[in-house]
Structures are given as structure tokens and as C-alpha cells.
């Protein structure tokens, strides 16, 4: 499973939280990608 953590951050605090969430997921052996809203894909392939 891969988790996409998408954030919007004006001052950087929310970005830090997004990276912390991703780090916690990785600690549990879950692949996590962190991207800003501007870089996020418009659609996702969510097939299992």
C-alpha cells in the first residue's frame, strides 16, 4: 500500500506535519509520498 500525503502550507508548519505523518507511516512499513497540492495528481489509480 502507498499513502499519498497532500499538504497546503503558507508558512511551512503544515508541510512539517505532513512529513511527520509520512515518517510515522514509514515507521510502520507503509510507503508514503508527500506532495504539495500544486504537485498532487488530479486523479489517482486506486485499484487494489
Residue pairs with C-beta under 8 A, 6 or more apart in sequence:
1 30
1 31
2 30
2 31
2 32
2 33
3 22
3 25
3 30
3 31
3 32
3 33
4 32
4 33
4 35
4 40
4 44
5 18
5 21
5 22
5 25
5 32
5 33
5 34
5 35
6 18
6 35
6 36
6 37
6 40
7 14
7 15
7 17
7 18
7 34
7 35
7 36
7 37
8 14
8 36
8 37
9 15
9 16
9 18
9 36
15 34
15 36
18 34
19 34
21 32
22 32
22 33
22 34
23 32
25 31
25 32
26 32
